[in-house]
Every structure is written in structure tokens, then in C-alpha cells.
């Protein structure tokens, strides 16, 4: 599983960071980003920053996507 955020849709509520801080970070601009090994990945408005999701964080990432008010979290399943 991989995840990315469309920053153009992000409302900056930070619910994703509260739900899964290992995968999501919120920067000084108030917008959420996915992180890989703690480093924010930045590709605003596109899926070029796909962060891998560990087995441990999968349920939390899905929950974060479900509760996101901006509906900006996108999950891609690995086959």
C-alpha cells in the first residue's frame, strides 16, 4: 500500500497527523504531507510522492483517509 496527499485539497485540519503521525506530517504552511522515513515528501497536487505504508500503519492510514474533511488522501494498493 502507498499513500499520497493532494495538497490543493488539504484543509489543514491535521486529523491525519493525529491519526497516523508515522505517515503524515503537517508543515509550517499548515498543509499535510506524507512522510517517508520521517522526511516530508512534496509533490503538491499530484501523486508523484507515493509514501510506502507499513503493515502496522495500514488501518490508521485508511481511517485517516475516511475522516479527512478535504478528501485529499489517496491510497494505492500494491498488487
Secondary structure, DSSP 8 states (H G I E B T S, - for coil): -EEEE-TTT-----HHHHH-TTTEEE-TTS-EEEEETTEE---TTSTT--EE--GGGHHHHHHHHHH-TT--EEEE---
